[in-house]
C-alpha cells in the first residue's frame, strides 16, 4: 500500500482470485472476529439520503411484525430477531448481495460480551486526515504494531485497521491506541 510517500506493507496471509470461497470466508472471519449473536447491515435511505449501519433484524419491515412502521425504535420492539454473524453472512458481504440478490454490506460489532476485541479501527475524516493517518501509522510502526490502511468510501478520509493474533481487553487496547494518537498531537 502506498500513501503520500509512505510504504506500508502487511503480509498476513496470501489471498487472491485463485483462493477458494471457503478460504476467503475463513480469512475474513479470522480478521473480523467480533460478536457472533448480532451484526449490522449498511443502509441507504433514498428519500432522506441518510446512510449508515443498523443491527440486522430478520423481521425488519415485515407487515404485522415490525414496529418501525408504528414509529417505534428497534430497541423497543418485542419482535426483533437478530440473525447471528455466520459464514453465510460473510459470503453475502464478500459477494455484495444477500440470498435475495439485494445489496448487502455487513458491519461487525468488534467487542464481545466479555469486553474483548480481536481487531480495532481508527477513523480519520477531518481536513487533516492524510497527515494524521501517516503520523499515527509511523508511530505504530515504531512500536512494531502492524496496521492496514484503507481510504474511506467517500475518498475524504482513511481508516487504520489493527488485527491482533491474541484477544485483548477493550480497555487495554483503548489505553494503548489513545496514547499512540496523543503522542502525535
C-alpha positions as CSV (number, residue, x, y, z in Angstrom):
1,X,0.0,0.0,0.0
2,X,1.3,3.5,-0.8
3,X,0.1,6.7,0.7
4,X,1.8,10.0,0.2
5,X,5.3,8.6,0.1
6,X,4.9,6.1,3.0
7,X,5.1,2.4,2.1
8,X,3.1,0.3,4.5
9,X,3.3,-3.4,3.6
10,X,1.5,-6.1,5.6
11,X,1.8,-9.8,5.0
12,X,-0.8,-11.6,7.0
13,X,-1.9,-14.3,4.5
14,X,-1.9,-14.5,0.7
15,X,-5.4,-14.3,-0.6
16,X,-6.1,-13.8,-4.3
17,X,-8.5,-14.7,-7.1
18,X,-7.3,-18.3,-7.0
19,X,-8.3,-18.7,-3.3
20,X,-11.4,-20.7,-2.8
21,X,-14.6,-19.1,-1.4
22,X,-14.2,-21.2,1.8
23,X,-10.6,-19.8,2.2
24,X,-11.8,-16.3,1.6
25,X,-14.7,-16.6,4.1
26,X,-12.3,-18.2,6.7
27,X,-9.7,-15.4,6.2
28,X,-12.3,-12.6,6.5
29,X,-13.7,-14.2,9.7
30,X,-10.2,-14.6,11.1
31,X,-9.6,-10.8,10.7
32,X,-13.1,-9.6,11.6
33,X,-13.9,-11.6,14.7
34,X,-16.5,-9.9,16.9
35,X,-19.9,-10.6,18.3
36,X,-21.5,-13.7,16.8
37,X,-25.0,-13.1,18.1
38,X,-25.7,-9.9,16.0
39,X,-24.3,-7.9,13.2
40,X,-25.1,-4.6,11.4
41,X,-26.2,-4.1,7.8
42,X,-25.4,-1.0,5.8
43,X,-28.4,1.0,4.7
44,X,-29.1,4.0,2.4
45,X,-32.4,5.9,2.6
46,X,-33.1,7.1,-0.9
47,X,-35.6,9.6,0.4
48,X,-33.5,11.3,3.1
49,X,-30.0,10.5,1.8
50,X,-29.2,9.1,5.2
51,X,-26.6,6.3,5.2
52,X,-25.2,4.1,8.0
53,X,-25.3,0.8,9.7
54,X,-28.0,-0.7,11.9
55,X,-28.5,-4.1,13.6
56,X,-29.9,-6.6,11.1
57,X,-33.3,-7.8,12.2
58,X,-34.9,-10.7,10.3
59,X,-38.3,-9.1,11.0
60,X,-37.5,-5.6,9.8
61,X,-40.3,-4.0,7.9
62,X,-42.4,-7.3,7.9
63,X,-46.0,-6.3,7.9
64,X,-47.8,-7.0,11.2
65,X,-44.5,-7.9,12.9
66,X,-42.1,-5.0,12.7
67,X,-42.9,-2.0,14.9
68,X,-40.9,0.6,12.8
69,X,-44.0,1.5,10.8
70,X,-45.7,2.4,14.1
71,X,-42.9,4.8,14.9
72,X,-41.2,2.5,17.5
73,X,-37.4,2.2,17.7
74,X,-36.0,-1.3,17.0
75,X,-34.6,-1.4,20.6
76,X,-38.2,-1.3,21.9
77,X,-39.6,-3.8,19.5
78,X,-40.8,-7.1,21.2
79,X,-40.5,-8.9,17.8
80,X,-36.9,-8.1,16.9
81,X,-35.0,-11.2,15.8
82,X,-31.3,-10.7,15.1
83,X,-29.5,-13.2,12.8
84,X,-26.1,-14.4,14.0
85,X,-22.9,-13.4,12.3
86,X,-22.0,-16.5,10.3
87,X,-20.2,-17.9,7.3
88,X,-23.3,-17.2,5.2
89,X,-23.4,-13.6,6.2
90,X,-19.7,-13.2,5.3
91,X,-20.4,-14.8,1.9
92,X,-23.2,-12.3,1.3
93,X,-20.8,-9.5,2.3
94,X,-18.0,-10.7,0.0
95,X,-20.4,-11.2,-2.9
96,X,-22.1,-7.8,-2.2
97,X,-25.6,-9.3,-2.3
98,X,-27.8,-11.4,0.1
99,X,-29.7,-14.6,-0.7
100,X,-32.4,-12.5,-2.3
101,X,-29.9,-10.7,-4.5
102,X,-30.3,-7.4,-2.6
103,X,-27.2,-5.2,-1.9
104,X,-25.5,-6.4,1.3
105,X,-22.7,-5.0,3.3
106,X,-22.0,-6.2,6.8
107,X,-20.9,-4.2,9.9
108,X,-19.3,-6.1,12.7
109,X,-19.5,-5.3,16.4
110,X,-15.9,-5.9,17.4
111,X,-16.4,-6.1,21.2
112,X,-17.6,-9.4,22.6
113,X,-19.8,-9.7,25.8
114,X,-16.6,-10.2,27.8
115,X,-15.3,-6.8,26.5
116,X,-12.5,-8.3,24.4
117,X,-11.6,-7.4,20.9
118,X,-9.6,-9.1,18.1
119,X,-9.4,-6.0,15.8
120,X,-9.8,-2.2,16.0
121,X,-10.0,0.7,13.6
122,X,-9.3,4.4,13.8
123,X,-11.3,6.6,11.5
124,X,-9.7,9.8,10.1
125,X,-12.1,12.2,8.4
126,X,-11.2,15.7,9.3
127,X,-9.4,18.0,6.8
128,X,-6.1,16.8,8.2
129,X,-6.8,13.1,7.6
130,X,-3.8,12.5,5.4
131,X,-1.3,14.0,7.8
132,X,-3.0,12.4,10.8
133,X,-3.2,8.9,9.2
134,X,0.5,9.0,8.3
135,X,1.6,10.3,11.7
136,X,-0.3,7.5,13.5
137,X,0.9,4.8,11.1
138,X,4.5,6.0,11.6
139,X,4.1,5.9,15.4
140,X,2.6,2.4,15.5
141,X,5.4,1.1,13.2
142,X,7.9,2.4,15.7
143,X,6.4,0.1,18.3
144,X,6.2,-2.8,15.8
145,X,2.4,-2.8,15.7
146,X,1.3,-3.8,12.1
147,X,-1.5,-1.9,10.5
148,X,-3.5,-1.8,7.4
149,X,-4.7,1.5,5.9
150,X,-7.7,2.0,3.6
151,X,-9.2,5.0,2.0
152,X,-12.7,5.9,3.2
153,X,-15.6,5.2,0.8
154,X,-16.1,9.0,0.4
155,X,-12.4,9.5,-0.6
156,X,-12.2,12.1,2.1
157,X,-10.7,10.1,4.9
158,X,-8.9,6.9,5.9
159,X,-9.1,4.0,8.3
160,X,-6.2,2.4,10.1
161,X,-7.0,-1.2,10.9
162,X,-5.4,-3.2,13.7
163,X,-5.6,-7.0,13.7
164,X,-4.5,-9.0,16.7
165,X,-3.3,-12.6,17.0
166,X,-4.4,-12.6,20.6
167,X,-7.7,-11.3,22.1
168,X,-7.3,-8.1,24.0
169,X,-9.4,-6.5,26.7
170,X,-11.0,-3.4,25.2
171,X,-9.9,-1.0,28.0
172,X,-6.2,-2.1,27.5
173,X,-6.5,-1.5,23.7
174,X,-8.3,1.8,24.2
175,X,-5.5,3.0,26.5
176,X,-2.8,1.9,24.0
177,X,-4.4,3.5,21.0
178,X,-5.3,6.7,22.8
179,X,-1.7,7.1,23.9
180,X,-0.4,6.5,20.4
181,X,-2.7,9.1,18.9
182,X,-2.0,11.6,21.7
183,X,1.8,11.4,21.0
184,X,1.1,12.7,17.5
185,X,-0.6,15.9,18.6
